[in-house]
Amino acid sequence: MKTILTVIGKDQTGIIAGISQKLYELDINILDVSQTIMDEYFTMIMLLDLSKIKVSFDEVKTALIQSGEKLKVKVNIQREEIFDAMHRL
C-alpha cells in the first residue's frame, strides 16, 4: 500500500531526521520526497510504501502523529487512493 505523508510546522533542526527515523522503525520505505522552507515554515510531502509494515495502518498513523507532536509539527498520512480520489473531484 502506498500513502502520502505531509509534515508542516515552524522550521527547526531535526524534523527530517525525526520523521525518517520513525519511518525506519516502522519498516516504511520512502519512495519520493519533496521538502521546502516557506518563509519560516517547513513543509514536506512524502510518498511511502507500507507493504512491509507489521502493524496496522491506524498504528502507523498514531505513531507518526505522535512523532510529529514531539517535533512540534503537524503530520498527516493518507492512503494514496483516498488522496487521489479527493483530488479528482
Number of C-alpha atoms within 10 A of each C-alpha: 12 17 20 20 20 19 21 20 18 16 17 13 8 10 23 14 10 16 18 16 14 17 19 12 10 18 16 20 18 17 11 11 13 10 14 12 13 10 8 10 13 18 19 17 18 18 20 21 18 21 11 11 16 12 11 10 16 10 12 19 16 15 15 24 19 16 19 21 12 11 19 15 22 17 22 16 22 16 16 17 12 11 13 12 9 9 7 6 5
